Amino acid sequence: MTPGKPPVAIDLFAGAGGLSEGLESAGIRVVAATELHPQPALTYAFNQPNTSVLFGDIRELSLDFLAETVRHRTGKIEVDLVVGGPPCQGFSTAGKKAPTDPRNSLFYHFVRVVEYFRPRMFLLENVPGFKKMHDGQAFSRCSHMFRALGYSTVDATLDASHYGVPQRRQRFIMVGWLPGAAAPFPWPLQTHGDVGTNEELPLFPSKLLPFITAEEALDDIAFLEPGWESHRHQEAARTDYQRERRNRCNLLFNHLATRHRPKAATIFSFIREGGTISSVPPSLRSAKRTMARLDRKSISNAVLALPDDIIHYRHDRIPTVREMARLQSFDDDYVFLGKRTSGFLERRVDVPQYTQVGNAVPPLLGRVLGAALLKCLGGIQQDLRDLRQRRERHKWIRGSSGFAGYTLDPTAQGKIAITDIRGRIHPLPASTDDIPVAQSKSPFEWKVYATPPMRGQWAPTVTPKKSPAYMMEPGCDSGSQRR
Ligand SMILES: C[S@@+](CC[C@H](N)C(=O)[O-])C[C@H]1O[C@@H](n2cnc3c(N)ncnc32)[C@H](O)[C@@H]1O
């Protein structure tokens, strides 16, 4: 690390950039990121103007090329930190738990990058099941490889709600450091907890702040009825959490409320606040097993990638992408690009906005982890996010976050580079036909706007039987269906 300069990091399996967003806001400079899919990679590149994003399969990534990418940003190839969350479907208790799932081997590629760069520290993030699945084999193999490379490691399962995220979400975190090059890692102290609702003065006042409830996180943007979209807040922020997420940004993105079919709305109407699908008459339930309505006075359960698991506490609709992003602690100026959602078949090949949000590490958790890493690496805590440039870019966003997603003004071409792992630059989904978001003042009925011809979206035509690959020619028409 150059004295006086912030530590430099690479983010692998970076998705839409939740972890990077947190690290940057703590004072760690993320200079390069890799991600399989162009949809989250585009979101990442749009919001993180000072990071080079490479999309493509990490198994085919040349590390010399990644090093050149780092050199392009910093003038040298050394990095202080490698972070990343190799896909966890194979390890997750919600997944199929298949030991032969080839994605399980992706953590080897995390080790490969650590071996190549020999950063002073690394941080590996995953689901809690990572440590126990397959008789703990994945975890012990991983630990063994890191020890062989000379790293000391610690690991723990943290709950994001303990750090001010309005959501119970557990993540397995493993941190490693090279003794002598970085100090041992101190786990961040819990700041939020269940301090009870008793209004009498407690005998031993808790040092913890109360958990952030769904209402405290969402109420200022909960005005949206099904079928409407708004690019303005409309109402004043009422809590510190809401004010922090707005961070003086006066635009609202990805806030489009689904108009459900009458049958779905009827099912939702049977579930009271805090209740689950068990209160829906069996004759109406279809195949769906999990569904719960948010309780405005409680903390939300984990935001999963399938949005129809959660119903808004005030409306008979699922939360908007923005409401999910609020529950994940993304700031309102963070724009999600690509398709809003996908039909059942397209989910095999798409990473739509809802999935990008649901997959992310909550930025607030990333920030406390970043602050703890800084103590070991020796940097100062500061917000390195380039919010000025990010908000300049808001002027390029056109249209609706509807099923085909936003388009960008063609002036964005050349200023936002979507580069694949072979160094090829790909065009953005650009168009001048849509209305710039910054000019749309009041809520509008989204069906009017969100049915444009699908211009240049970063999604494949779906031929699931023939096409196991995630990769596609960018710019081809989407085969999406509206939810
Ligand atoms: C859990 S998400 C990461 C979330 C991210 N850390 C964040 O905070 O937003 C895992 C990501 O790994 C990506 N991925 C899956 N297989 C990959 C591969 N073979 N090469 C590179 N990235 C891959 C997925 O597309 C997904 O976005």
The ligand as an ORCA input file, in Angstrom:
! r2SCAN-3c Opt
* xyz 0 1
  C     -23.857    -13.903     -4.187
  S     -23.621    -13.084     -5.683
  C     -22.470    -11.863     -5.229
  C     -23.073    -10.646     -4.642
  C     -22.113     -9.509     -4.493
  N     -20.991     -9.801     -3.624
  C     -22.831     -8.257     -3.979
  O     -22.595     -7.880     -2.844
  O     -23.655     -7.686     -4.723
  C     -22.571    -14.183     -6.578
  C     -22.251    -13.713     -7.995
  O     -21.331    -14.619     -8.588
  C     -21.578    -14.609     -9.984
  N     -21.005    -15.814    -10.601
  C     -21.573    -17.041    -10.662
  N     -20.778    -17.901    -11.323
  C     -19.695    -17.199    -11.710
  C     -18.550    -17.520    -12.496
  N     -18.371    -18.747    -12.979
  N     -17.653    -16.544    -12.730
  C     -17.837    -15.294    -12.236
  N     -18.903    -14.924    -11.501
  C     -19.826    -15.872    -11.248
  C     -23.087    -14.570    -10.074
  O     -23.529    -14.089    -11.338
  C     -23.457    -13.648     -8.908
  O     -23.665    -12.337     -9.338
*
